[in-house]
Each structure stands twice: as C-alpha cells, then as structure tokens.
Amino acid sequence: MVKSERQQADFGYRQVPLGEKQDLVDDVFHSVARRYDLMNDLMSFGLHRAWKDALVTAVNPPKNGPFALLDIAGGTGDVAFRVVERGGPQTRATVCDINADMLEIGRERAATRSLEHAITFAEANAEALPFADRSFDAVTIAFGIRNVPRIEQALAEAYRVLKIGGKFACLEFSAVDVPGLDRLYDFYSFNVIPALGRAVTGDAESYRYLVESIRRFPSPQAFAAMLRMAGFARVTFQSMSGGIVALHSGWRL
C-alpha cells in the first residue's frame, strides 16, 4: 500500500482515506450544482455577494492593458464574471473546476451574459493545474480551498502558475470571533442550513458536510502560515462579518 492510501483526510467530521476525499467532494457538488448559487444567496442572506466583491477589489483588475485571471474551483463563474466586468476590455478569466456539472452551469451563465469571448472554462484539478508556469496575473479561489484534499499541493500549484508580481486571493469561511454570535452561528449552521439544503436541493447531507468542513478548516493564522510555506510573500488576511469569512492574500515576488 502506498503512502497516499494510508494517509487520512477530513471529510467534514469523518476521517476518510486521502485518495477517496476528492470523489466524495465531487459527489457533493454533483448533487447540488443546479441550485448551488441559489443556496449561496439563501444561506448567506446575500452576503456572499459582498464577500466576492471584496475579493474582486483585492484582485483589482486594471482598466487598461491585458490581465489574466485563474479562478480555481469557480465552476459557476461568479468570481470570474465579476473580475471581467470590473476590468478593462483585455481582461480574461480562466475558470477551472474538477466538477463538470458546475462548469456546464458556468458556461451557460457566461453565454447568457455574452462573456464567452472573455472567459474560458477548464475541467482541472487544483492539485495539478494544466497551465504553464507564470501564466496568470492573479489566482483566486472562493470557498473552495477547504474541499481540496491536499491543500499544500494546491497552494504550490497556484504559486507556480502566477507571474512574478502576481497576486493570490482566497475567500474562505473562518471562525466567528464575536461573543454570542458564535453560538447563534453554530445553531444556524447545524440546524437551519441542512434543512434548507433538503428543502431547496433535496440533499441535507451535502450541506451538513459543507458546514462540518468549515469547522475543520485551519484558523486564519494557520492558513496564512501555509501560504508563506508555499512561497507567498506579504501574506495578509482580513476577517469579515464577525469572522464568518476571511479574505486571504499573498504575492509571488
């Protein structure tokens, strides 16, 4: 048995063989793909839009000149649409996701917005990106890094494909740091969100996993240390909405 088969990974509160986690995560997103964006609105009371706008502000696509974005785990295109619409006419985005169902929804949405010329969709694994070294001005990932089995490998790949002077920006759920709000947030997460998932998508268990996966993700300080280990410089994070979400960033210098 090879080492990767002996290693364990978190799948929510369960421990599973590392090599099985990706398939389990894929099953989650196959199940919820068609209602994924609607559930984001419902679960966050629309706040995910403000969080993603903050991510785009951190990316700061220029109004003039070429700009290439890679959005990892961005299947339905939410972040890519925002960056392309904020940037200039030479702004281009590549959305990569391991889940074909999510990518298909992204392509449909891009066509509806007449953005096919500016956005490319690629089925790819964050741990083995099929892109050349130093080929993107910015790399983003929103609420996807915690679903990657080997986070360190995904960060190394993000660093590899960034140009010198390029920026990595990551949105991820975090630990609530407001007394009282933490208990309310836990009640909402473990009781309301799975029930909402059952009502909207017919799948409570996938949303139970997503809630549990948030609790298993490293603290902002620990994740910042992982970014530094991957080679990123000027690493920072900003807590938002009482610590529900953190915006992480780092540069390839």
C-alpha positions as CSV (number, residue, x, y, z in Angstrom):
1,M,0.0,0.0,0.0
2,V,1.4,3.4,-1.0
3,K,1.7,6.2,1.5
4,S,-1.1,8.3,0.0
5,E,-3.5,5.4,0.6
6,R,-2.6,5.1,4.2
7,Q,-3.0,8.9,4.9
8,Q,-6.3,10.2,6.2
9,A,-8.2,13.3,5.3
10,D,-11.1,15.2,6.9
11,F,-14.4,14.9,5.1
12,G,-16.4,17.0,7.4
13,Y,-16.1,15.3,10.8
14,R,-15.3,12.0,9.2
15,Q,-11.8,10.6,8.5
16,V,-11.5,9.1,5.1
17,P,-8.6,7.7,3.1
18,L,-6.9,10.7,1.4
19,G,-7.3,9.2,-2.0
20,E,-11.1,9.0,-1.6
21,K,-11.8,12.5,-0.5
22,Q,-11.9,14.0,-3.9
23,D,-14.6,11.6,-5.2
24,L,-16.7,12.3,-2.1
25,V,-16.4,16.0,-2.6
26,D,-17.3,15.6,-6.3
27,D,-20.5,13.7,-5.3
28,V,-21.4,16.7,-3.0
29,F,-21.2,19.2,-5.9
30,H,-22.8,16.9,-8.5
31,S,-25.7,16.7,-6.1
32,V,-26.2,20.5,-5.5
33,A,-24.8,22.0,-8.8
34,R,-28.1,23.3,-10.2
35,R,-29.2,25.0,-7.0
36,Y,-25.7,26.0,-5.8
37,D,-25.9,29.7,-6.5
38,L,-29.5,29.9,-5.1
39,M,-28.4,28.2,-1.9
40,N,-25.4,30.6,-1.6
41,D,-27.9,33.5,-1.6
42,L,-30.3,31.8,0.8
43,M,-27.6,30.6,3.3
44,S,-25.7,33.8,3.5
45,F,-28.7,36.2,3.1
46,G,-27.0,37.5,0.0
47,L,-23.8,38.4,1.9
48,H,-21.7,36.2,-0.3
49,R,-22.1,38.8,-3.0
50,A,-20.4,41.4,-0.8
51,W,-17.6,39.0,0.1
52,K,-16.9,38.2,-3.5
53,D,-17.0,41.9,-4.4
54,A,-14.3,42.4,-1.7
55,L,-12.3,39.6,-3.4
56,V,-12.5,41.4,-6.7
57,T,-11.4,44.6,-5.1
58,A,-8.4,42.8,-3.8
59,V,-7.6,41.4,-7.3
60,N,-8.0,45.0,-8.7
61,P,-8.1,44.1,-12.4
62,P,-6.7,47.1,-14.5
63,K,-8.9,49.1,-16.9
64,N,-6.1,49.2,-19.4
65,G,-3.8,46.5,-20.7
66,P,-4.0,42.7,-20.7
67,F,-4.9,40.9,-17.5
68,A,-5.2,37.1,-17.0
69,L,-7.1,35.6,-14.0
70,L,-7.3,32.0,-13.0
71,D,-10.2,31.2,-10.7
72,I,-9.8,27.8,-9.1
73,A,-12.9,25.8,-8.0
74,G,-15.0,28.6,-9.6
75,G,-17.3,26.4,-11.7
76,T,-20.4,28.5,-11.9
77,G,-18.4,31.6,-12.8
78,D,-19.4,34.0,-10.1
79,V,-15.9,35.4,-9.4
80,A,-14.8,35.3,-13.0
81,F,-17.8,37.3,-14.1
82,R,-17.1,40.0,-11.5
83,V,-13.4,40.3,-12.4
84,V,-14.1,40.5,-16.2
85,E,-16.8,43.1,-15.7
86,R,-14.7,45.2,-13.3
87,G,-11.6,45.1,-15.5
88,G,-10.8,46.5,-18.9
89,P,-11.6,45.1,-22.4
90,Q,-8.4,43.0,-22.3
91,T,-9.3,41.2,-19.0
92,R,-9.6,37.5,-19.5
93,A,-10.5,34.8,-17.0
94,T,-10.0,31.0,-16.9
95,V,-12.3,29.1,-14.6
96,C,-11.1,25.7,-13.6
97,D,-13.1,23.2,-11.6
98,I,-12.9,19.5,-11.2
99,N,-16.7,19.2,-11.4
100,A,-18.1,19.1,-14.9
101,D,-21.6,19.8,-13.8
102,M,-20.6,23.1,-12.2
103,L,-18.6,24.1,-15.3
104,E,-21.6,23.5,-17.5
105,I,-23.6,25.8,-15.5
106,G,-20.8,28.4,-15.7
107,R,-20.7,28.1,-19.5
108,E,-24.5,28.6,-19.7
109,R,-24.3,31.7,-17.5
110,A,-21.4,33.1,-19.5
111,A,-23.4,32.7,-22.7
112,T,-26.4,34.5,-21.1
113,R,-24.1,37.4,-20.2
114,S,-22.4,37.4,-23.6
115,L,-19.0,36.8,-21.9
116,E,-17.9,33.7,-23.9
117,H,-15.1,35.8,-25.5
118,A,-13.6,36.7,-22.1
119,I,-14.0,33.5,-20.0
120,T,-12.6,30.0,-20.6
121,F,-13.8,27.0,-18.6
122,A,-11.5,24.1,-17.9
123,E,-12.0,20.8,-16.1
124,A,-8.9,20.6,-13.9
125,N,-7.7,19.5,-10.5
126,A,-6.4,22.3,-8.3
127,E,-3.6,19.9,-7.2
128,A,-2.3,19.5,-10.8
129,L,-3.2,22.6,-12.9
130,P,-2.7,22.1,-16.6
131,F,-1.3,25.6,-17.2
132,A,2.2,26.9,-17.8
133,D,4.4,28.4,-15.2
134,R,4.0,32.1,-14.6
135,S,1.0,32.4,-16.9
136,F,-1.6,34.4,-14.8
137,D,-1.6,37.8,-13.2
138,A,-3.9,36.7,-10.4
139,V,-5.2,33.5,-9.0
140,T,-8.4,33.3,-6.9
141,I,-10.3,30.7,-5.1
142,A,-13.6,31.4,-3.3
143,F,-14.9,28.9,-0.7
144,G,-13.2,26.0,-2.4
145,I,-9.8,25.5,-0.8
146,R,-11.2,23.6,2.2
147,N,-12.6,21.0,-0.2
148,V,-9.1,20.2,-1.7
149,P,-7.6,17.0,-0.3
150,R,-4.0,18.3,-0.4
151,I,-4.2,22.0,0.3
152,E,-0.4,22.4,0.4
153,Q,-0.2,21.0,-3.1
154,A,-3.0,23.3,-4.4
155,L,-1.2,26.3,-3.0
156,A,2.1,25.2,-4.6
157,E,0.3,25.0,-7.9
158,A,-1.3,28.4,-7.5
159,Y,2.1,29.8,-6.8
160,R,3.6,28.1,-9.8
161,V,1.2,29.5,-12.4
162,L,1.4,33.0,-11.0
163,K,3.5,35.6,-12.8
164,I,6.2,37.4,-10.8
165,G,4.3,40.2,-9.1
166,G,1.1,38.3,-9.3
167,K,-1.5,38.1,-6.5
168,F,-3.2,35.1,-4.9
169,A,-6.6,35.9,-3.2
170,C,-8.7,33.4,-1.3
171,L,-12.1,33.7,0.4
172,E,-12.9,31.0,2.9
173,F,-15.1,30.6,5.9
174,S,-13.5,31.2,9.2
175,A,-14.1,31.2,13.0
176,V,-16.7,33.6,14.4
177,D,-15.0,36.0,16.8
178,V,-18.0,37.9,18.2
179,P,-19.3,36.6,21.6
180,G,-22.8,35.4,21.3
181,L,-22.7,35.4,17.5
182,D,-20.7,32.2,17.6
183,R,-23.4,30.2,19.4
184,L,-26.1,31.6,17.1
185,Y,-23.9,30.8,14.0
186,D,-23.4,27.2,15.2
187,F,-27.2,26.8,15.7
188,Y,-27.9,28.2,12.3
189,S,-25.2,26.2,10.6
190,F,-26.0,22.8,12.0
191,N,-29.8,23.1,12.2
192,V,-31.0,25.5,9.6
193,I,-28.6,25.1,6.7
194,P,-29.0,21.2,6.3
195,A,-32.8,21.7,6.5
196,L,-32.6,24.4,3.9
197,G,-30.5,22.2,1.7
198,R,-33.1,19.5,1.9
199,A,-35.9,21.9,1.0
200,V,-34.1,23.5,-1.9
201,T,-31.9,20.8,-3.4
202,G,-33.3,17.6,-1.8
203,D,-30.0,17.0,-0.2
204,A,-29.4,17.7,3.5
205,E,-26.3,15.6,3.9
206,S,-24.2,17.6,1.4
207,Y,-24.8,20.8,3.3
208,R,-24.1,19.0,6.6
209,Y,-20.7,18.1,5.1
210,L,-20.1,21.7,3.9
211,V,-20.9,23.0,7.4
212,E,-18.6,20.5,9.1
213,S,-15.8,21.2,6.6
214,I,-15.8,24.8,7.7
215,R,-15.2,23.8,11.3
216,R,-12.3,21.6,10.2
217,F,-10.5,24.2,8.2
218,P,-7.3,25.8,9.7
219,S,-7.5,29.1,11.5
220,P,-6.7,32.2,9.5
221,Q,-3.3,32.4,11.2
222,A,-2.6,28.7,10.4
223,F,-3.7,29.2,6.8
224,A,-1.5,32.3,6.5
225,A,1.4,30.2,7.6
226,M,0.6,27.6,4.9
227,L,0.6,30.4,2.3
228,R,4.1,31.5,3.4
229,M,5.3,27.9,3.3
230,A,4.1,27.8,-0.3
231,G,6.4,30.8,-1.1
232,F,3.9,33.7,-1.0
233,A,5.1,37.0,0.3
234,R,3.3,39.9,2.0
235,V,0.7,37.4,3.3
236,T,-2.3,39.0,5.0
237,F,-5.9,38.1,6.0
238,Q,-8.9,40.2,6.7
239,S,-11.8,38.9,8.8
240,M,-15.3,40.0,7.6
241,S,-18.8,39.7,9.0
242,G,-17.7,39.0,12.6
243,G,-15.2,36.4,11.5
244,I,-17.6,34.3,9.4
245,V,-15.4,34.7,6.4
246,A,-11.7,35.6,5.9
247,L,-10.1,37.1,2.8
248,H,-6.5,35.9,2.5
249,S,-4.0,37.2,0.1
250,G,-0.3,36.8,-0.9
251,W,2.0,37.8,-3.7
252,R,4.6,36.0,-5.8
253,L,7.6,38.3,-5.6
